[in-house]
Amino acid sequence: NVMTSGSSPTEFPKTQTLQTSAQAQVLSLINGIINLVHAVWIKVILSHPDLFPLQTLCFRGKCLLSCLYGRVEVHGFTLEEGQQSYPLFSPSSHCPLTVTALGDSPNPSKTKKAGRLEAKAIVRKYLSAETCKRLLSEVDSDSCVILLEPLDTPLTRFLNSFPDLKELFGLSSVEELDGCPVILVCGAKNVGKSTFNRHLINTLLNHTASVEYLECDLGQTEFTPSGCLSLSTVREPLLGPPFTHQCAPEHMIFYGQSSCETDLDRYLESLKSLWRLYNRETPIVINTMGWVKGFGFQLLVDIIRLFSISHVVQLSSGDKVMCPQLTPEFLRSSHGWQTHPPVQSALGEDNSGTHPAQRSYTLFSIHSEFEGAGRPGEMRHQRSNEQRDLALLGYFSQLQSPEPGPVRPLHCFTPYQVPHSAVAVGVTHCEVAPTHVLYTANASLVGLCCLNEKVSGRGSPVLLSQTPVCPCVGFGVLRGVDMARGLYFLVTPVAPSVLRQVNCLLLGAVTLPNTLLTGQTGILGEPPYVTMDYSFELTGAGKLHVFKGLARPGQMKNAK
C-alpha cells in the first residue's frame, strides 16, 4: 500500500528552466515526480482539508471504498467513518470518479488531540511500520483516511470474460499516457546522467515498491555488461557504481557493441521491443546515450516521440552548447532517424500519416556548476573502457562461491557442453567469412540468446546470416570448440534452468578484459588464448567494419 498526503498532483508548467544550484534543481525535480507517483498509485490516502481544502482523488478502475476516518464525498454522496463499505466503478466508458475530502469533522465534540491519536492508530493498523514512520507526522485530526480494496463481482468477472471488454476497468491507451511518470534523462557525455539516475531511483524507492529502468546507453550500462539494451525492475537501492550491482534484468537484448552508429535501425527496433514489455504500472527511468549530435540527436528525438515521455531531464555543463533545449515546441519541428515532424497542408491540417502523435511533456533543464563536469575522469579506472571492463568482471564474479575462500580463475570452472546442432552462432558487429566464424568466437564473450524459431542442424555448426533482435538471458565465455565431437564449451554464471532456453550465441565487439585472461593463476606455461606473436599490419588482420546507417539526404540536412 502506498500512502500520501492529500496534496493534489503537482501542476508542472510546460517547461521549467531552473537556474539555481544543481542540487536544488535535482531535489525540486524529484519532489515533483514523487507527487505524481503518489497521485497515481494510492491504496490509502490522507487528506488535510484545512491546509488543502477539498482535495480529491480521481481514479480509474473498480474498488471497495471504506472511510476509516473523517468524511469524503463521492458523486454527491457523503461517506463517514463507521459506515459500510461501498463498491466504486469507474470504467473507461465514462468519466472517472472522484473522491473528495470534506473539511468539517463528523464528530465536533472530539478534541483535536483525540482525533489525531485516533487517525494515527488507524494508519498503524493498515500500513507497515516503515511506511507509518515516514507519514505519521502528516496525520492530523482534520485528515481523512480512506481504504481502497480490490473488488471482484459477478458483473466484473462476466464482463472480463469477453476479450473486447478486458480493459473496460483499466486504462485506455490515451489515459495510459497520463499514468505513471516516464522520465527520460539525457545530456552529453560526462555530465552526470548515471549519478542522477541512481539518485532519482533511490529517492523514488522511498515512496514506491519498485522502479522500472530502460537502458538505452550501450557503452555505460547500469545493470549489465556493455553492449546490451535492457529493461530492469529495481527494488533495492543502488548504493554503488554499476559493476557492484550487476544482475539479470527482466528483459534484455544483445546488441554487441558499445555504440550503435553502425546499425541505427537495429538499435531502435531493439528498444521498441523492450518498450512493448513495459507494463506501465510503475514509474520508469530511461537512460540515454551521451551521443547528442548528428545521428545521436535524431535517435534521441525518436525515443522521446516513440516512448510517451512525460518528463525530460536535460543535463548540461560548461559554456559550449552540445544539444539544443528539447522543449516540446522545438521537438515538433525536429527530424528523427525514423520519425519526422507532421506535415501541415495548405489548410493547416495534420497529414502526419503513420508517424506517432507527439505527447506534450515537462522539460527540466539542469546546468551543472560542478567544476570538471563534462570532462572525462583523469584518475585510474575512470575511463569508459575501464568502466566497461569492471562491469564484465562484476558480472563474472557471480561464478565465485558466496562462501569465503580462495578466488577461482576462469579456467577452473567446468564448462557446459553444447552440441553444435543445438544453437546458432552469429557475429553482430562485422562481416566474417562463414569458415572463420568459429575461429572468431573461440575464447570470446558471447550473448546467450533465445530465437523464436527452433534451431536444428545436422551435426554441423548452424551459422546466422543476419543479426536477429531477440531476448538475451546472460553472457558466457566460449572456452573452446571441439569440431571432432561437435561441441561448444561454455562457461557462464547463468543457471542451468535458464540455459535450456538458449538456442543462439551472438558474438559482438565487446571483448573480455585482458586481466581476465592474463591474470589467471595456477597455469603451467603460457596462459591459453594469450599471444604476443600477432601483427595488425598484415592485410586482413583487422576487423572489416560495415556501416549500415548511411544517411538519407533529407536527414543529413536536418541533422543537428
N, C-alpha and C positions, 0 to 999 in steps of 0.2 A: 504493500500500500504506500502511496505517495501522499504526502501531506503538505499543504502550502498555506501561507497567509492569504487573506482574502483580497489582496490587491489584484486589480484586473490585469490582463495581459499587457505588457509594455507596448505602447504605441510608438513604433520606430518611424522616424522620418525616412523619406525615400533614400537620402544619402546623408551620412554623418562623417564629416571630415574633422577629426579630433586633433587639436594642436597642443595638448598638454603632454606631460611626460608619458613615455611608453607604458610604464607600469599602470598609471591611472587609466590609460586608454584600454589596456587589457582587462582591468577589473570592471570597467564600465561595460565593455562588450560581454564579458562572461555573466555579469549580473542580469543583463538584458536577456541573454539566451536562456538562463536558468528560469526566469519568469515565464518565458514562452513554454519551456518544458513543463513547468508546473501547471500552466493553464490547460495543457492538452491532456496530461495523464494524471487523473485525480481519482482516488478511491474515497478518501476522506478529505473534506475541505473545511478550512477555518475561515470565517469572515468576521470583520470588525467594522460594523456599520458606523460607529462613532468617528472613526478615522477615515473610512472609505464607505460612505453611505450607499445603500442599495447595490452592493456588489452582487454580480451574477456569475453563474456557471452555465455556459452554453455547451451542450454536448450532443453527440450523435450516437445512436445505438439503443440498447434496452438495458434496464437495470431495475433493481428493487431499492426504492428510496426510503430511508428511515431518518427521522430527525432526532438526533441524540441529545442536542442541547440548543436552546434558542428557538427561533421561528424562521421559517422560509416560506416563500410563495412560489407556486408552480401553476402557470396558466390561470392565475386569478384565485387559486385555491391555497389557503393558508394551512401549513402543516407545522404542528408544535411537538415539542418533546413529550413522549408518553403516548402519542397517537400510534395507530397501527402503521405498518409499512405499506407503501403503495407502489405498484408497478408503473414504470415510466417507459413510454415507447416513442422513440424519436427516429423514425426511418428516413432514408434519403428521399422518399417520395414527398415529404412535407418539410416545412420549415423546422429547424432544430428547436427543441425545448430549452427553456432557461430556468434555472433555479435561482431565485433572488433572496438574499438575506434581508430580513426586516430588523429595523433598529430598536423597536420597543420591546422590552422584556415581557415574556408571558407571565411572569410572577413578580409584580412590583414590590412585594413585601420582602423579597430575598435581598440581602445585602450584597454589595459588590464583592466583598471578600468571600462570602459563602458561594456566590455564583462562580467566581474564579476557581475556587477549590473543586467545585463540582465539575466544571468543564475540564479541568486538568485530570481529574480522576477518570473521566470518560475517555480522554485521549490515551491515558496509560493503559486502559483496558483493551483498546483496539489496535494500538501500534506497538512496535518493538521498542525496547529500551533505548536503542541507539537513535531511532527516529525521534522519540519523545524528547530526548536530551537536547536535540537541536531546536525543537519547536515549542516546547512548553512555555518558554519566555514570551511567546507571541499570543498565548491564550489569555483571554480576559473575560470578565463577567458578561460583556456585551457581544462576545463571539457567538457564532452559530456553528454547530458541528453536525454534519450530516454523514451518513454512511451509504455508499453506493455498492450494492452487491450484484453478482451475476444473476441474470434472470433467464429461466428456461420454462416455457409454457407449451401446451399442445399446439397453440397457434403458431408460435415461432418455429417449433420443430416441423410442423406441416409445411409452412412456407419455405423453410430451409431445404426441404426435400426436392424442390424444383430448382434446376440449375440456374434459370434466369433470375431467381429471387434470392440466391445465396447471399448476395451483397446488399440486400434490402436494408439491413440494420448495420451495415458497415459504412465505410467512407467511399463516396463516389470518386471517380478519377479527378474531378475538379476539386473536391474537398480535400483530397489527399495532399494537394499542393499546400494547403494551409494547416497541415498537421504538424508532425514533429519537425524540429529545425533541421535543415540540410545546410551545413556550414562548410563552405569552401575556403581554404586558406591558400593564398598564392603570393608570389613575390620572387624576386631574382635569387640567385644563389647566395648562401651565407647571410641571409637577413634574419634568420631565427624561426623559420616555419616549423621545424621539428620540435624545438623547445616550446614554442607557443602551443602546438598541438597537444603535447603531453600535459602542459598546464591546464589547457581547456578541458581535456578528457578527465583529468583528476578532479577538477572542480565540479564538472557535471556528475561524476560518480558520487559526490556528496549528496546529490539530490535525486538520482535515478539509479536503478539497479544495473544498467548496462548502457554502453555507448557503442554504436557501430563505427567502424573506421574503414574507409575506402582508400587503398593505397594506389596512387597514380604516378608516383615517382619511382622509376625503375632503378635509379642509381643509389638513392639513400632511403632504403625501405626501413620500416619500423619494426615489423614482427617476423620478417622472413629474410633470407639472403637476397642480395640484389638480383635484378633480372626477372622479378615476379610482380604481378599485379594481384591484389588480394582484397578480400572483404572479411574483416575480423570483428568479432563481438568482444569488447573489452569489459571485463567485470572486476578486475583488480587494478589498483592504482599503478601507474608507471613511475617508478622511483629510481630509474637509472637509464643509461643510454640504450640504444636498440640492441646491441649484442648481449645485454643482460636479460632480456625478456623475449628471446626467440621462441616462437611457439607455432603450432599448426593452426592457421586461420580456418574459419568455416568454409571459405571458398577461395581458391587460388588458381591463377593461370600462369603458366611458364612462358615468358616472352623470350628470354635467353640473352638479353643484352642490357647494359646499364643505361642505354639511350635508345630512343625509338625512332631516330631520324632516318633509318634505312627502310622502315615499313610503317608509315603513319596509319594506314588503314587497318592493319592488323592490331595496332595499338588501340585504336578507337573501338574496333569490334570486340576486343577483349574486355575493355571497360564496360561496354554496353551489356555484355553477357553477365558481368558481375553485378551491374546495377539492377538488372532484372531480378536478381536474387534478394535484393534488399526488401524487407517486409514492411518498411515504413511505420513500424510500431515503436521505434526508439530513435533518439537523436542520432545523427550521423555526421562525422567529421571527415572531410575529403582533403587529403594531402595531394598537392600538385608538384610538378617539376619546377626547378629553377630556371628552366628554359622559357623565357618570356619574350623573345624576339623572333621575328620571321615566322617560320612554321610553328615554333613553340607557342607563339601568341595565338595563332589560328587554332591550335589544339585546345588552348585554354578557353577560347571563345566557344568552341564546340562543347566542351564539358559543361560550361555554365548553361548553355542552351538545352543540352540533352538531359541534364540530371535534375531539373526542377529545383534549382538552388534557391534557398530562402535568405541566406546571409553570405556575403563575400567579405572576407577579411584580407585586405591587400596590404602587405608589409613592404616597406621601402627603407632605404638608408642613403646617406650621402646626398650630394647636390646633383648628381647625374640622374636623369630620368631614364630608367631601364624599361618601364612599361607605362603606357597611359593609364589614367584613372579609369577603372572599369565601372563606370556608372551605367545604370540601365539605359540611359539615353544614348551613351556612346556605343553600347553593345548593339543597339538596334541598327546601327549603320556599319557594323564591323563584319568582315568576311572571316568565316572559319574555314577549316580544311574540308569539312563535309557539309557544313551549314552556311547559309547565306542570308543577308537581310531580306525581308519581304519586299517584293517588287510592287510598287504603287502604280496603279493605272492612271490614265489621264483624269478619271473621275474620282481619284483618291481611294479606290477600292483595293483591298489587300489581295494580291494574286500570288501569295507565297507558296501555294500548292502543298506539297508534302513536307515542307520544312516545318520543324516543331514551333509551336506558338511560344513566344518569349514571355516568361513569367517575370514580373517585377520582383526585385529583391532589395535587401538593405545592404548598402556598402559601408564598411568600416575601413577607412584609410588610416593606417598607423605608420608614422615615420619614426624610425628608431633613432634615438640620440646617443646610443651607446658607441663609445669610441672603438673603432675596429669593426663595426657592423658592416657587412657587405664584402669583407675580405676573408679569404680562407685562413684557417689557423696555421700558425707557424711552428707550433710545438710538435713534439713527436706523437705519432698516432692520430693526428688531427686532419691529415689529408684524406680526401674522399676515397682513394683506393685502399688506404689503410683501414678506414671505417668499414669498407666492404669486406675486407679480409677478416676483421674482427667479428662481423656478423656471421660469416661462414664458420669460423672457429666456435662461436657461441652455439651455432646450430649443431655441429658435430660433437659438441661436448655432451649432448644427450646420450651418446654412446657409452659414456663413462658410468660406472656404478654410483648410485647415490650414497653408498656407504664409504666412509673414509678408507683410503688405501692408495697404493701407487697408481699413477696415471698410465693407462694402456695406450700405446701408439696405434696408429691406424692399421698396421699390418697384423696386429694381434687378434683382430676380430674375425670370427668365422663368417665368410661371405655366404649370401644366399646363392643358390644355383638356379638360374633361369634359362629354360630352353629357348633357343633361337626362334623357334616357331611360335612361341607364346607371346612375344612382344615385338612391336615395330620400332625401328630406330630411325631418328631423323635429326638433321642438323638445321638449326634455325637461323643462323647468323651469316652464313656464307655458302657458296656453291662448292660442293665436294663431289668428286667423281665417285660413283657407286662402289667401285673396287677399293676405294680408300676410306670409306665411312667408318669401318670398324677400327682401322688404324687410328683415325681421329678420335674415336670415342674411348679407346683404351686408356685407362688411368685418368679419366676425366670426370668432371662433375656432370651429372645428368639429372634432369627433372623427371620425376615419376608421375606419369600422366595416364589418363583414362579416356580412351577413344570410345565414341558411341557404338561404332561397328566392331564386330568380332574380328580378331586378328588370327589368322590361321595360315601358317607356312608349311611347306613340305620338307621340313628338316633343315632348310637353308634360312639365313637371316632375312627378315622382312624389312625392307627399306621404304621410307616415305619419300614421295616425290615433291610434296608440298607440306608446308608447316601448318598444322591444324590449330584451331582455337579450341582448347579442351581443358577440362579440370586437371589440376596438378595436386597431388597429395603430399609431396615432400621431395627430398633430394637424396641422392646417393652417389657413391663413387664406384664407377665401373672398374673394378680392380683388375679384371682380366677377361680374355676371350679365348675359349677353347674351341677351335674350329673342328678338331677331331671328334669331340663328343657333342658338339653343337650346344655349348653352354656359355652363358654370361655369368660372371661372378660379381655380385653386387654387395657393397657394404652400405648400410643405411640405418638410421635410428627409427625409421617408420615401423610401426607394429605389423606383425605378420597378417593379422586380420585385415588390415588396410591394404597391404601389399597384394592381396589376392585380387583386388580390383584393378591393379595396374596392368596395362597391356601396351604401353608406349613409353619409350625412353627418348627424351629430347636433349640434345647437346647444344649448348649455346656458347657465347663468348665469355661468360663468367667462368673463371678458372679457379682451381683450388689454390689457396695461399701457399706460397713457396715453402714457408716454415712447416706446413703440414707434411710435406714430402721430405724436406732436408733435415728436419728436426726429429725424425723417428729414431728411437733408441733400440738397442738390442739387435742391431743388424750387423752381420759379419760381411765385411767387404763393402762395396759401393751400394748405396741405397737404391732400391728399384725406381725406375722411371725418372732418374736424375742423371743428366749428362752435360758435359761441357763441350762435347765434340759436335757442334752444330753451327752452321753459318747461314745467316739470312741473306747473304749476298748472292746465293745460288738462285737461279731462276726457278720460280715456283715454290721457294722455301716459305714465303709468307702467305697470309690468307688473301683470297680473292674476295673483295667486298662488292656487293651488288646493291646499288641504291634504288629502292623501289618507290621513293617519294618524290619523283620528278614533278616539278611544279607546272601547273597549267598557267598560261599567260595571264588570265584574269586574277589568279591567286598571287602570282608574283607581283602584279601591280598593286594589290591591296595588302601585301604582307607589310607588317609594321616592323 
